[in-house]
Amino acid sequence: MRNFKIGTNQVNSLLNSHDELFRVIFDESPDAIFLLQTVNFTIIDCNAKALQLFQANDKAELAGKDAFMLYDSEPVEFSKNIFIETINQGKEHSQELAFRSLKGNIFWGKCSIRKVESQGMPLIVFRVRRVVEYMKTAEMLSTIIKRTSKETGYAYFQVLSELLAKTFSVCTVMVARVDNQRKAATSLNCWHKGKQLHDLTFNLETSPSLNVMHGYPTFYPSNLKEMFPDDTLIRELGIEGYLGTPIYCPGGDVCAILILMDDKTMEEIPNSRYILSIFASRAGAELERIQVEEDYRKQIIELERRTIDKNA
């Protein structure tokens, strides 16, 4: 392909020729945006967020650089050439990977790359968003998984409830078994303000858990008392915010619910529903284990009873 260079004045003229909406989107975008040459992916221009994210003092520090140099691990030349050719053929690309700022700081980000035509001039738009929640999610999962990996049965629910309460900074975490016939739920474990509460039962039809019972993760940041005036549990515990996710039994029905609640307005942590769904899956497995063990004990007791009756 023929090599060429677009001058800064030409690019500024190109950008300024667009309407005010384009200017605002480019300059004030929360994502770092780079405009690249189609031939070799060198940086032509960037917005203010790009300077901030990659710790550059001005555009001159980034202009003319190979965009792949922004990666923490730069791809080999062959891979770069194949990738550039693919994007220039009209393919779009999106990926999460590690980036390195000009000061050497590494961060996780999500990039999207595509070719566009602007005023008859082909350009590559390279967008990068810092993915802070990715690292936070990984850290949360790693901590909770390590702490709960050795626990089984009811002990798992106890440890999980305490860890989730501390991790999400909420006052109450509960794992409750669902009785679909009675439309009620009974706690298997409830961690509330640093202590265990036992044998809590509540009506699902007057509860924010009603949607969860039907299989829908549910989030109410505040005003639970006003929204669910007939829920006695909310009043007794002084609950303001709610986040719940279903726990499924092997047959696919909801057999229990995992609930996070707080006595103040809750802010949903990024990826919190994903995190809860992972531990809800493990909770479902533990409930099945408990049921199998209880059935086994019943069978042994029944067998012992029959043996005693036979020998009497």
C-alpha positions, 0 to 999 in steps of 0.5 A: 500500500502507498505510504502517506502522511496527513498533516496536523493542519489538514486534520484540524481543518477536517475536524473543524469542518464537522458540526458542533455535535461531532466536536463535542463528542470527540472532545468531551467523550469519556473514552479516549479517542485516537484518529489513526492513519489507515496505512500504518495505524500511526496516531494523527490526533486524539482527544483530551481523555486520551491525553489523560488516560495515557498520561501525555502532557500534550498531543505532540507526545502521542502524534506520530506514534504507532498505536500498537505501542500503547499496548502493554505487549506489542504484537509482532510485525506480522500480526500487526500487518494482518490486523491493519489489513483486516480493519481496512477491509471494513471489519470492526474489532473490539477487545479487552487488554492491558495498556501502558501509559507514557509514564509506564503505568499499566491499566486494563482497558477495552478498545474498539477499532473501525475504519470511517470515511470523513470528508472523503478521507479514510481514517481509523477511529481507535477508542479506549475505555479504562475498565476499572471494574474488571480488576475490581471484579477479579479481586472480589471473586478471587478473595471470596472464592479462596475464603469459601473454597473449603466450606460445604453445606450450611457452613458455606452459606455462613461464610459466604453471607459474612464475606458478601456483607463485607465485600459489598459494604451492606448490613444484611446478606441472606440465603433463603430457601423458597417454598413455592406452594406457600409463596414464602421463604425461610432463611438458611443463613442471615448475616445482619450487622455483624451477627447471625439471625436464625429462622427468618420467614417472610411472605414472597408476594409482599416482598421485593424478592417476588421477581427473584422467585420468578428468576429475575435478578432484582435491584431496588436502590432505595425506598423499600418501605414505601414500595413494599409497605406490607413486608414485615422483614423490611420493617423489622430490619430497617431495610432501605436498599435491595439486590437479589438473585435466584438460586436454581435447583438441578431441575431448573426451578428457583429453589432459593434466593441470595439477597443483599440488603442495606439500611441506607441507599444502595449503589450497585457495584459494577458487575455485582449481578455477575458476581452474585450469579457465580456464588448463587450457582455454587449455593445451588450445588450446596443445597443439592448436596444438603438434600442428598445428605438429608435423604441419605440420613433419613434412609439410614434411620428408616433402615435402622427402624425396620431392622429393630422392628424385625428383630423385636 
